[in-house]
Amino acid sequence: MGPETANISIDDSVLVRRCRSGDNAAMERLILKYQNRIYNTIMKICANSHDAAELTQETFVKVIDNLSGFKGKSSFYTWLFRIAVNLTLNHCRRNGKLGFRSLDAENGSDDGRTRQSLGDFLRDSTEPNPADLAQSREMYKLIMKALMKLDDDQRAVVVLRDIEDMDYASIANVLDVELGTVKSRLSRARANLRDILEAFL
């Protein structure tokens, strides 16, 4: 186990406390811990690697600038994702850009296949069989095309729930909306994705 792995296991609250006392190494550890997840989440929303890299950097700059104001009412993870998602949604709205992934449902109206197939395609899984890999890539492109047709609010809730596996309460906190709003947006987003995918197929 390398030093980075050991660093990542340190509790966020400890790292935040150290950051506030001027420990630059603690901030570096927090960045290392979350930078890939933040980048991947932003990428799934904006669908542009250059924008995702810039927005990831902007997220951490904002975190550093505002860490003294972090009250600990939510977890650091939730606070960080709120900053990242808000920056990304604002960017998308300003530039008319959208991007995304996933479809699943826990509400009985789905048949399990949808959740598994989208979850598999939209996480960076590897396919050993070349034919399977080619088929997966085609399906991935199709799903991304469908997701890009969702509005940004629906896209955000889908990414947080289906890719980041956040629970509803955390999503509500990140997006600063009511729990019922999260559930209704997710339901509409999944229905819209199904309709879009059916039209493509």
C-alpha positions in Angstrom: 0.0 0.0 0.0 1.5 3.3 -1.1 1.4 6.5 0.9 -1.4 7.9 -1.2 -3.7 5.0 -0.2 -2.9 5.5 3.5 -3.6 9.2 3.1 -7.0 8.6 1.6 -8.1 6.6 4.6 -7.8 9.5 6.9 -11.2 10.8 8.1 -12.4 13.9 6.2 -13.2 15.8 9.4 -9.6 15.4 10.6 -8.3 16.6 7.2 -10.7 19.6 7.2 -9.5 20.5 10.7 -5.9 20.3 9.6 -6.6 22.4 6.5 -8.1 25.1 8.6 -5.0 25.3 10.7 -2.9 25.8 7.6 -1.8 22.2 6.8 -1.3 22.2 3.0 -0.6 18.5 3.0 -4.0 17.8 4.5 -5.6 19.8 1.6 -3.6 17.8 -0.9 -4.9 14.6 0.7 -8.5 15.8 0.4 -7.9 16.7 -3.3 -6.3 13.4 -4.0 -9.2 11.6 -2.3 -11.9 13.2 -4.3 -10.5 14.7 -7.5 -11.2 11.7 -9.7 -14.8 11.3 -8.5 -15.4 15.0 -8.9 -13.9 15.0 -12.4 -16.0 11.9 -13.4 -19.2 13.4 -12.1 -18.6 16.7 -13.8 -17.7 14.9 -17.1 -20.9 13.0 -17.0 -22.8 16.2 -16.7 -21.0 18.5 -19.2 -19.7 15.8 -21.6 -16.5 17.7 -22.4 -13.2 16.7 -21.0 -11.6 20.2 -21.2 -14.6 21.8 -19.4 -14.6 19.0 -16.8 -10.9 19.5 -16.0 -11.4 23.3 -15.6 -14.5 22.9 -13.5 -12.8 20.3 -11.3 -10.0 22.8 -10.7 -12.5 25.6 -10.1 -14.3 23.3 -7.6 -11.2 22.8 -5.5 -10.2 26.5 -5.7 -13.6 27.3 -4.4 -13.4 24.7 -1.6 -10.0 26.1 -0.5 -11.4 29.7 -0.6 -14.5 28.8 1.4 -13.3 26.1 3.8 -13.4 28.4 6.7 -17.1 28.9 6.1 -17.8 25.1 6.1 -20.0 24.6 9.1 -20.1 20.8 9.1 -23.9 20.7 8.9 -23.4 18.1 6.1 -20.5 15.9 5.4 -17.5 17.4 3.6 -18.2 15.0 0.7 -21.8 16.4 0.3 -20.6 20.0 0.6 -17.8 19.3 -2.0 -20.3 17.7 -4.4 -22.7 20.6 -4.0 -20.0 23.0 -5.0 -19.0 20.9 -8.0 -22.6 20.2 -9.2 -23.6 23.9 -8.8 -20.6 25.1 -10.8 -21.2 22.6 -13.5 -25.0 23.3 -13.8 -24.3 27.0 -14.0 -21.7 26.4 -16.7 -24.1 24.2 -18.7 -26.8 26.8 -18.4 -24.5 29.6 -19.5 -23.2 27.7 -22.4 -26.2 25.6 -23.4 -24.1 22.4 -22.9 -25.4 19.1 -21.6 -24.0 15.6 -21.2 -24.6 12.4 -19.0 -25.4 8.9 -17.9 -27.7 6.1 -16.3 -31.1 4.8 -15.8 -32.3 2.7 -13.0 -35.3 2.5 -10.8 -36.2 1.2 -7.5 -39.9 1.7 -8.0 -41.1 -1.6 -9.4 -41.9 0.0 -12.8 -38.5 -1.0 -14.0 -37.4 -4.5 -14.9 -34.0 -4.8 -13.3 -32.4 -5.1 -16.8 -32.4 -1.3 -17.2 -30.6 -0.6 -14.0 -28.0 -3.3 -14.5 -27.3 -2.5 -18.2 -27.0 1.2 -17.7 -25.0 0.9 -14.5 -22.6 -1.4 -16.3 -22.2 0.7 -19.4 -21.8 4.0 -17.5 -19.2 2.9 -15.1 -15.7 2.4 -16.5 -16.0 -1.4 -16.7 -13.7 -3.4 -19.1 -15.0 -6.0 -21.5 -12.5 -8.8 -22.2 -14.3 -10.0 -25.4 -13.6 -7.6 -28.4 -17.1 -8.2 -29.8 -18.7 -7.4 -26.4 -16.4 -4.4 -26.1 -17.5 -3.0 -29.5 -21.2 -3.6 -28.6 -20.7 -1.9 -25.2 -19.1 1.1 -26.8 -22.0 1.5 -29.3 -24.5 1.2 -26.4 -22.5 3.7 -24.4 -22.6 6.2 -27.2 -26.3 5.7 -27.6 -27.0 6.2 -23.9 -24.8 9.3 -23.8 -26.7 10.7 -26.8 -30.0 10.1 -25.0 -28.7 11.6 -21.7 -27.7 14.7 -23.6 -31.3 15.3 -24.4 -32.3 15.6 -20.8 -32.5 19.0 -19.2 -29.6 19.8 -16.8 -31.6 19.4 -13.6 -32.7 15.9 -14.6 -29.2 15.1 -15.7 -27.8 16.1 -12.3 -30.1 14.0 -10.3 -29.5 11.0 -12.5 -25.7 11.3 -12.2 -25.8 11.7 -8.5 -28.2 8.8 -7.9 -27.2 6.3 -10.5 -23.5 6.9 -10.9 -22.5 8.3 -7.6 -25.0 6.0 -5.7 -25.9 8.9 -3.4 -29.0 8.4 -1.3 -32.0 10.7 -1.8 -31.3 12.8 1.3 -27.7 13.5 0.1 -28.9 14.4 -3.4 -31.4 16.8 -1.9 -28.7 18.4 0.2 -26.3 18.7 -2.8 -28.9 20.2 -5.1 -30.6 22.2 -2.3 -34.1 20.9 -3.1 -36.7 19.0 -1.2 -36.6 15.2 -1.0 -39.8 15.0 -3.0 -38.3 17.1 -5.8 -35.4 14.7 -6.0 -37.7 11.7 -6.4 -40.0 13.4 -8.9 -37.1 14.6 -11.0 -35.5 11.2 -11.0 -38.7 9.5 -12.0 -39.3 12.0 -14.8 -35.7 11.7 -16.0 -35.8 7.9 -16.1 -39.1 8.0 -18.0 -37.7 10.5 -20.4 -34.6 8.4 -21.0 -36.6 5.3 -21.6 -38.7 7.2 -24.2 -35.6 8.6 -25.9 -33.8 5.3 -26.0 -36.9 3.6 -27.4 -37.1 6.2 -30.2 -33.4 5.6 -31.0 -33.8 1.9 -31.1 
